[in-house]
Amino acid sequence: GTIGTTPVYIGAAQFAAWKHTQLILDVVEGRGGMFSLDNGTGRRFLVRSRAYGEREIAMLHKADRLRAMQASIDSDTDAFWLAEAHRLDWSVFPTKADESSFGKADFGIRWFADGELNVSVNCLDRHLETRGDQPAIVFEGDEPGEGRTLTYRELHGEVCRFANVLKANGIGKGDRVILYMPMVPEAAIAMLACARIGAVHSVVFGGFSPDSLADRIADCGATLVVTADEGTRGGKRIPLKANVDSALERASGVDTVIVMQRTGGQVSMREGRDIWWEDACADVSGQCPPEAMNAEDPLFILYTSGSTGKPKGVLHTTGGYLLWSTLTYDLLFGPEEGRDVADDLFWCTADVGWITGHTYVVYGPLSNGARTVMFDGVPNYPDPGRLWETSQRLGVTIFYTAPTAIRALMRHGDRWVLQHDLSSIRLLGTVGEPINHEAWEWYHDIVGRGECPIVDTWWQTETGGALIAPVPGATETKPGSATLPLPGVHPELVDGEGHLLTGATEGNLVLTRSWPGQMRTIFGDHDRFFQTYFSTFPGTYFTGDGARRDEDGYYWITGRVDDVINVSGHRMGTAEVENALDEHVLVAEAAVVGMPHDIKGQGIHAFVTLKAGAEGSDALRQELRDLVRSEIGPFATPDVIQFAPDLPKTRSGKIMRRVLRKIAEGQPDQIGDTSTLADPAIVESLIEGARV
Ligand code: 6R9
């Protein structure tokens, strides 16, 4: 990096270093500062430098940017991250970057700890001057064409108004607010309004049952809930407000419920507790000063499943999470040289109830000044061409979805895709589970016309944003591989004892160093945070995933190695489903494992033993399915319920899940050694039972 020829690439880190040493005095043209320079806008900048006089600089391709990033991160990690921090607007710029430790003695995750900023300012205010009238959110409802567009200025006004409503209802910095919403702009407005005043949002996916909702309200101690009268999904209505009402019969502490009108359906409003969104916002100012937040102040809690029955409140903070969302959105989906971020229309189909919706529907795109689609429908309504019809109509250029949706649509044949002109799409992405070869090929050849790179992004609720993924234009892809770690990500594979494995091999996937987007704690249980992620292989963060690494260093995620299953990209703990089944009076014991499923990736196979005298029947199967639906939500409904005389247990009484997994996978010949079972004969009867 010297300025010799024109144009030259200046990475953020390089620029910061030069600026620091006063080599660069002034950015004469353009918005100035690192953000514009490294934002890939492709505009040329006149830079006046003490050493070289006036020079023109311009962006180069992503491959060069990635190389420059990797080089500077290796030479001085902290300087690199402080330079990258210039992607954001801070009220107090941090002087320190990474202060994390994975070790027991000084355990803790901290980034940019003396910096101050506000997330809503970064997603809204800072764009007003340059992008105020540009679309921020493009909303597409359940019915094709039902929608509206909010510009950055409109979104800013709505967010300020709703922030004032929250304040008027007693919400302030640090208070928890539950959002139980459809995929409408109001969901993003409520998230950003919380961020504006320093309240901590916890979005609960609208498919969760009242019981699951109650657990989450109670766990995070929320005092306010935002919901809608009803949601709509594929023409059907979801009774969101009624679900909140029944959840609040169980969970206490909520004084206010704000209800937005989505369908106009009948709901009951409790005097003194429930208010309409529209009424509350009617006479409220569209200005709301942002709360100055410390980089390590909480931004949100999002519940996710682990090996135990109790969902974990994953806590993300302000500075590190936002930087990681901003950086990874730009690297993976940002524009190439000569284009602006708003030349793209980005569509991530995830619901805001999941981490993908947080990072790549709301925070990442908006922080970058992008145009982001919010979709409140489903892929097969009114027909299996919906996603492609909508992509064509809206002019989507980047499309990001889950393999399960691709597999489901692939089944219906190519014609649903080929009927539509998808030439606007330039980039495709996947997330949530490994993508099988067949689905990759179809996505690439049919949806992507054989022309669009596929960005397979591996990450987790815990990681905040993508960690292993190809940078389009820079990383060669291989179908089914998430490819290589992004800058600042340090994956390793270890064996069962935690020994580091080198070269081409397979093992447990760990991360040996922190990155800004890493979760900071499990809300209310910091010790559980350490135990869950840092005690299995001491000194590392254990992902719970297994992976293979090939001779080129590419990672191929093989799936969870713990008791977590991934059904249609919905992550759940087998213990949660077991707990729900155990609630039935006739159930003595239940064990749940994943089974291969053509569309969902994994399905749920439940082995259930009944209390003495009880008889298994189809009617009971249906009761058990309904029970899981009402305890957790429809997406957790078991595919197979097998009544079993007993479960395979070791002499110490531990269920040998490996045996059940092989039976559910239809590979009983691979069960292996069962000699340590208390009653090895049980295995034969289970295999027999699985055949019927
Ligand atoms: C973002 C998200 C995390 C788990 C993760 C892994 C699986 C996610 C993947 C993938 C293979 C990918 N996973 N992306 N597996 N290839 N590209 O999905 O978060 O809901 O917390 O799930 O999903 O098993 O551990 P989350």
Residues whose N, C-alpha, C, O or C-beta is under 5 A from the ligand:
A	BS01	6R9	T430 V431 G432 E433 P434 D456 T457 W458 W459 Q460 T461 A482 T543 D545 I557 G559 R560 G569 R571
